[in-house]
Amino acid sequence: MLQPDESGSMRLARVANRLGIDAHPNDRVWRAETTRLRHADPAEDADLALKRGDYRLVGLWGDGDYYPGVQWQSERYDWNALLRLCGTWKFEDTSDAIESDAQWRYIFYARKYAEEYNTCLINGLDRLGKLPPPDSTSASE
């Protein structure tokens, strides 16, 4: 695994990644997942999940749990009730401590996938009448 140079720069690791050289032991996994995510259809995946009754939101790890496409819409639904209804799952190795360009690209496409997936899932739950109503206590504050 490539480490930062004396100045703390990861420039060598980034160059190695761009040349297809693994700078981190997980680079191959991250590249494979990036390829899979680039060719995935999150809208279709969300539709299939709804048909199976799988309402889990897709998240990423980082400074805290992050669910692209659905957070901060308190005028539309109660966020805590939504989490209880749906449950969650998160992409592995999505961190705010990025170790290589391969991981950065993986996180970029994981966030992009999660945003579209979650948006489609929420819209589907809304069509089914299953979205929890907005939290009336936050609206009155």
N, C-alpha and C positions, 0 to 999 in steps of 0.2 A: 504494500500500500504506500502510495506517495504521501509524504508529510510536507507541511509548510517549510519553505526554505528559511534561512537565517532571518530574513526580514518579515517573516510571517505570511508571505505570499503563497497562494495556492496556484499561481500561474502555471507552473510545470504540470500540476495535476490536470488543469483545464486543457492544456495543449495535448497531453497524453490522451484525454478523453476524446478530443476532436479527431485524433489519429486512430481511434478505435482501441487504444491501449487502456486496460483497466487500471484506474487510479485508486479504486476501492474494491474490496472483495465482492460487493453486491452489484457492481456496475453491469454485469451481464444480465442479472435479474431485472435491474431498473430499465435497461435498454429493451428487453423483451416485453416488459409491462408497458413501456411507452409505446411500442409498436402496436400492441394489442389495443391500448386505449385510443390510439389515433385511428384505428379501423373499427372501433366499436360504435354502436348506435344507441346512445343513452336514452333517447326517446322510446325506442322500441323495447329496450331493456326495462324501462320504467313501466311501460304498458303491460309487458309480460308479468312483471312483479305484482302489479295491481290485480291482474287476473288470478294470480296464485294466492292473493291475500297477503302478500309480503309488502308491508308499508314502511319498511326500514329506510331511514334517511341515510345518505352516504356522506361521510365526513372525512376530514383529514386531521392528522395530529399536528401540533405546532405549539405555540405558547399556551394554547388551550384548545379544546375541541372546536372545530370549525366546520360548519355545514353550508357550503356555498349555495346560493340561490334561494335560501329559505329563512335565514335569520333576519331579524330586524323588520319584520312585517307585522307588527303587533296590531295594526288596524285591520288585518285580514284574519288572524287567528291567534289563539293563546299559545305562545311558544312552549311553555312547560307542559301544557296539556297535549300539544302535538308530539313532544318527545315521549310522553307516557304512552300515547296511542300507537305511535309508529315504531319506536325503538330505533336503534342506529347500528351501523357498521362503518368502520373506517379503513381507508387504504393504509396498509402497513408502510413503514419507513417514510412517511410524509412528516417531516420535521422542520422546525425553523433553524435547525443546526445542519445545514446542507454540507455534505462531504465531497461532492463531485458534480461535474456538469451533467453526468448521466442521471444522478438523483434529482438535480434541479429540473431537467426536462421531464422526468417522471412525475414530479410534483405538479409541474405546470399542466400536464395533460390530465392528471388525476383531478385537479381542481376544476378544469374545464369540463370534464366528464361529470363530476359531481354536481356542478351548477346546473347543467342541462337536465340530468337525471332527476335531481330534487325538484326543479321547477315543474317538470312533467308529472312527477309523482304528486306534488301538491295540487296541481290543476286537476289531476285525475281524482284525488280525494275530494276536492271541491265539487266536481261533477257528480260524484257518488253521494254527496251530502254528508261526508264523514269528517270534514274539517271542524275542529273544536272552535266555537265562537271566540271572538276577541275577548281578552280579559277586561271585564268592565272596571276593575279597580285601577288599572293603569290608565284607562281613558279618562277617569275622573280626576286624576292627579294633576 
